[in-house]
Structure formats: structure tokens, C-alpha cells
Amino acid sequence: MKNIAFLVFNYCLLVTAPVYAALSLDQGYAINKPYVSMSPEEADDIRNFMESWENAVVRDIGANAELSGKIKSGGENRARMFLNKKKYYIWAQQYQVNKLLSSKEKNASEKGMNIHNNGVCDLYVHDDEMIKVASFRVNLPEYHYCNGIYGLGAVKGQDALLMTIAYVLENIKAVQKVDVDASNVKKMTILLKFHERNGKVFITQDDSCLGNPNKTGDILSARKALQQCAK
């Protein structure tokens, strides 16, 4: 039944999918009415599709055998993406990893400081069959750890994606306590560029304009900054 629902919902998305020359996003998934206005069958199709999508992401995160703690996500973290006339599904996730925890505990012992965060932010890209075609981990400088995702946005005329994240700055000299201080949690926006070669999707992070870290805390501000850099 779930497979049938998945195919029906994908067909609805396919017939409504526009064609773009550059990367574009649809964060509404072609759903043009609220759940309360849907028939039971329509609502079930969408719920089954979203469940299949989420299961695919959780599966791929688990395949790394590094998850420690709860996966965090939300509506602003996922979208249907069109790239070179192909349709993909992208979902950004923030979670804690065992590997970083071990590394940071070691650093804490060596530096004589307390470490209170071990978060990363990953972007997962899946095709229509919910098979992973690419994934990317946000690059942050040393002692900066991803603490959440607050938005995705396309870049006009480019095969590129903007992602607004929150990060925790762990300054060795300034941070001396276990609890995360609100002043240490900041927002920034990164630019991710997409490339297709031989049917495969590749993602790179370009910090040449926005910087890393930066103080660009939303998608609109990041777009304006990119326009200034292009002049």
C-alpha cells in the first residue's frame, strides 16, 4: 500500500514539476491545499510519501554508524529540488556524532576546558526512488559546531543552494562552562554549489564571498551579499 501511495504522490509531483535552467527549490512539494481540505486518500498519500522520505534520510544517517543523540529537522530544512531538468529531494539534518564527541573530549582534556556540543549539519540528496545520490557535511572552522538549520534557498542563475545554520563557537579562552551560553550561538549562511558529472551529483562549499564563519543570518541577506560580490 505504501508503495502505491508513494507512486501516486510522485506522479502528482511529476505532472506539476516545472522546468528550470538553473537549480530551483519547491518547499511546498506541489501541495496546494492544507491537510484539512484534502480527502483522506490525498492526505494518506502525502503522509506516506513524507514517511518514506524521512525513513530514507534516517537510514542513510544510520549507515554511517556515527549517530549520537536525536536527529533534528523541520519544514525549513527540506525541499524538492530541480537540477538540470531532474528532480531530487533534499533534506538538511543536524545531529550529534560519536566521532566528534570522542575527539572533543580528548581536546577538552588536553586544553583543560569543558566541551558542550558535538553537532554537525548534513545535507542529503535523494532521487525519486529515495535512493541517496549525494550528501554533504557543512564545513566549519575548528571549535565551531553546527547547532541547527534555519532555512534553504536557491540562488538566481546558479546551480547553487543557500543554507542558514546556527553554530556554537567554542572559544578556548572565553568558554569555560558546560552549558551553552546564548551569546555563543550565532547564525550564518553558507553557499553550496551543485555539479552533475556522469549522472552523479557533487556538492562543494564556496566560502569565497560570504566567508566562514560569517554574520549573514538569513537567506535574503545572503542573496544580497552574493550580488555585491558579483559586481
N, C-alpha and C positions, 0 to 999 in steps of 0.2 A: 504493500500500500504506500509506504514512504517513497519507494522508487517511482511509483506512478505520480504521486504528488510532486516530487522533485522535477520530473519531466514536464508536467503540466505547467508548473510555475516557471521553469526555464523557457518553455515555449512562449509564455506571455512576455517574458523579458526580451526574448529574441525578436518578436514581431514589433516591439516598441523601441528597439535599440537604434539610436541614431548613428550616423557615420561621421567621424571627425578625422581631420588631417593630423592633429596633434592629440596628445593624451588628454582625456577628459574623464570627469567623475560624475556619477549619479548616486547621490546618497539617499535617494528615495526609492531606488530599486524598481522604478516604474510603477510603484504603488500609488495610485492617485486618489484613494479614499481611505478614511480611517477604518480601523477594525470593526467599530460598531455599525458601520454601514455595509459591511461585507456579508455575503451569505456564509453559512457555516462551512461550506466546501471551500470557498475562496480563502477564508481565514485559516483553515486547516492546511491548505496548500502552502501558504506563506510561512506558517509556523513550522511545518515540516522542512521547508527549504532552509530557514534560518537555523534550525536544529542540525541539519546536515552540514551546513557551513561551519557552525561553531564546533561541531564534533571533529571536523577535518582539521581545524586550527589546533584544537587541544591535542589531537592525535600527533600532529607534527611537532608541537612543543614537547610532548612526552617522549617522542622518538629521540630527542637529544639527551634524555636521561639526566637533565640538569635542573629540573624544576624544584624549587623550594619555596613553599608558600602559595598564596592564592593568585590566580590569574585575574587581572583587572582589565575591563574593557567597557565600551559604551557605544551609543549610537553615533558619536562623532568620530569614532575610531575605524569605521568600516565604510566601504563603498563599492559599487560596481564600477569598473574601470574599462575604458575603451582605449586600446593602443594599436595603431596600425590596422584598424578595422576588425580587431579581435577583442573579444570580451573576456574580462578577468574579474575576479573578486579579491579585494584587498582588505585586510583586517590587521590593524596595529594592536599589539598587546604589550602590557607592562607586567613584569613578574620578577620574582627573585630567583637567583640561581645558586646552586650549591658551589659551583666552581669559584664564583666571585666571593662567596662567603668565606671559603677556606683561605683564599688569597688575602682578603681584607683582614681576617683575624690574624694572619701572620704579620701583615703590615702594622696592625694595631699593637701587637706585642713588641715589634721592633721599634716603633716610634713612641711607644708609651701613651697611646691615645685610644679612646673608645670609638668603635665603628658602629653606626646605627642604621646603615642602609646597604643593600646589595642588589639594587634594581637595575634591570635592563629593559630596553624597549625594542621590540622586533616588529617588522612588517612582513606579513605572509601574503603571498600571491597564489591564488588557485584558479584553475580553469573551470569550464562548465561541469566537469565530472568531479569537481572538488579534489583534483589531484594537484599537489603543490608543484608550481613551476618555478618559484623563486622565493627567497626570504632574505631579509637584511636586518642586521643589528645596528642601531644608531651608534655612531662613533662619538664618544665624549672624551675630553681630556682626563688625565689622571686625577683621581679624587672627586670626580663628578659622576653622579649616578642617576639614572633615569627614574623619575618618581610618578609619571603619569602621562597621558596623551590627551590633548585638548582640541584637536581638530586636524582635518585633512583638506587640502585644496589643490586644484590644478593650477598650472602656470600657462598663461595665454601664449600660444605659438610654440610651446616647447613640449617635448616628451618628458615632463618633469612633474614632481609632486612636492608640495609643501606639507610639513608635519609640525604642528606645535606641540611641544612637550613641556613637562615640568621636570626640573632636575634638582638634586640636592648637591650643594657644594660642600665638600668636606675639607675645609682648610686646616691643615695640620696645626698651625699656630693658633687659629681662632676657635676651632670647635673642640671643646674639652668635655662635652657631656653626652650621655647616651641618647636622650630624647631629641627628635628632630625639632629644631627651632624654626618657627615660621619664616624668620628672616633669611634662613638658609635655603628655602625652597623658592626657586625662581622659574620663570618661563622663558623659552626660546623657541625659535622656528628654524628648521633645517630644510635644505633643498636636496631632494633625491632625484637623480636622473635615471631614466629607463632606456635600455637598449635591447634590441632584438637581433640575435645572430644565430643563423642556422636553426630557427624555430625555438630558440631558448631566450628567456628573459634575464637580463642582467641589471643590477641596480648599483649605482655609485652615489656617494655623498659628496656634494660640492659645497665647500665652505668658503670659496674664494670671495664671494660677495657679502654674505650675511655674517661670516665669522663663526667661531666655535670656541667657547660659548658666545652667545650674543644676548642682547636685551630686546629682541624682536618677539613680542609676546603673543602675536596673533597673525592669522593668515593674511589679512588685508594689509597690515603694516609690512609684512614680508614681501608682498607683491610690489608695494611702492618702493621698497628698498632695492629690489631687483631692477625696477625700471630706472632708478637713479644710476645703478651700476652699469646699465646698458648704454647710457648716454656718452 
